[in-house]
Amino acid sequence: MGLDDITTKLAKAEVDAGRAAGSVTLIAVSKVQPNDRVRHVLEQGHRCFGENKVQEAAGKWPGFREDFADIDLHLIGPLQTNKARQAVTLFDAIHSVDRPKLARTLARLAQEEGRCPDLFIQVNTGEEDQKAGVLPAQADDFVRECRELDLPVKGLMCIPPIDEEPALHFALLAKIAARNGLEGLSMGMSADFERAVALGATHVRVGSAIFGERVKG
């Protein structure tokens, strides 16, 4: 596998789903990948990347931004409120808005900084105790709360349980998004992004299939 293989598969998934070419954004998940692997993907022309941790991204991406224009950096992991200011200045999108305290912090920082990344609300579609995200039954109220804070909510994100059919969770996320008038759907990873595209994904998050297995350190 590699970037070319994944972009080819993504293009086919768009066609198979009757979607416009290029309508799905491929987020190359570069967390814990060595810089030489990330640079190689940048040199291939890809510009949209996903990181799980603010601190790791802060040590990696300012340098890459000096060498490559138009990098589009997405935070796809949990965000602690004490890292929110750094995240607002570093990322172009945050996919893990999941609680009122974080929403209020982001709204305050947006006023102070004069900018705010695009935001996705994380929905815990499997209602798993160990996983972040607002519960499906609370999603509508949380979307409303974020909008009342003038936050730029672009869509929803989910990470399905590993032992369940992901399409069920993708369909649930799409249903919640539709009734709230949200177009963005951040869903689908290396093993299931084609099913996510068929169910309306606008952003898919693919890591090891592009970069190779993560380096454990």
Secondary structure as the mmCIF struct_conf table of DSSP 4:
data_model
#
loop_
_struct_conf.conf_type_id
_struct_conf.id
_struct_conf.beg_label_comp_id
_struct_conf.beg_label_asym_id
_struct_conf.beg_label_seq_id
_struct_conf.end_label_comp_id
_struct_conf.end_label_asym_id
_struct_conf.end_label_seq_id
HELX_RH_AL_P HELX_RH_AL_P1 LEU A 3 ASP A 16
TURN_TY1_P TURN_TY1_P1 ALA A 17 GLY A 18
HELX_LH_PP_P HELX_LH_PP_P1 ARG A 19 ALA A 20
TURN_TY1_P TURN_TY1_P2 ALA A 21 GLY A 22
BEND BEND1 VAL A 24 VAL A 24
STRN STRN1 THR A 25 VAL A 29
TURN_TY1_P TURN_TY1_P3 LYS A 31 VAL A 32
HELX_RH_AL_P HELX_RH_AL_P2 ASN A 35 GLU A 43
TURN_TY1_P TURN_TY1_P4 GLN A 44 GLY A 45
STRN STRN2 CYS A 48 GLU A 51
BEND BEND2 ASN A 52 ASN A 52
HELX_RH_AL_P HELX_RH_AL_P3 VAL A 54 ASP A 67
BEND BEND3 PHE A 68 ASP A 70
STRN STRN3 ASP A 72 LEU A 75
BEND BEND4 GLY A 77 GLY A 77
HELX_RH_3T_P HELX_RH_3T_P1 THR A 81 LYS A 83
HELX_RH_AL_P HELX_RH_AL_P4 ALA A 84 LEU A 90
BEND BEND5 ASP A 92 ASP A 92
STRN STRN4 ALA A 93 VAL A 97
BEND BEND6 ARG A 99 ARG A 99
HELX_RH_AL_P HELX_RH_AL_P5 PRO A 100 GLU A 113
TURN_TY1_P TURN_TY1_P5 GLY A 114 GLY A 114
STRN STRN5 ASP A 118 GLN A 122
STRN STRN6 VAL A 123 VAL A 123
TURN_TY1_P TURN_TY1_P6 THR A 125 GLY A 126
TURN_TY1_P TURN_TY1_P7 ASP A 129 GLN A 130
BEND BEND7 LYS A 131 LYS A 131
BEND BEND8 GLY A 133 GLY A 133
STRN STRN7 VAL A 134 VAL A 134
HELX_RH_AL_P HELX_RH_AL_P6 PRO A 136 GLU A 148
TURN_TY1_P TURN_TY1_P8 LEU A 149 ASP A 150
STRN STRN8 VAL A 153 MET A 157
TURN_TY1_P TURN_TY1_P9 ILE A 162 ASP A 163
BEND BEND9 GLU A 164 GLU A 164
HELX_RH_AL_P HELX_RH_AL_P7 PRO A 166 ARG A 179
TURN_TY1_P TURN_TY1_P10 ASN A 180 GLY A 181
STRN STRN9 GLY A 184 SER A 186
TURN_TY1_P TURN_TY1_P11 SER A 190 ASP A 192
HELX_RH_AL_P HELX_RH_AL_P8 PHE A 193 ALA A 198
TURN_TY1_P TURN_TY1_P12 LEU A 199 GLY A 200
BEND BEND10 THR A 202 THR A 202
STRN STRN10 HIS A 203 VAL A 206
HELX_RH_AL_P HELX_RH_AL_P9 SER A 208 PHE A 211
BEND BEND11 GLU A 213 GLU A 213
HELX_LH_PP_P HELX_LH_PP_P2 ARG A 214 LYS A 216
#
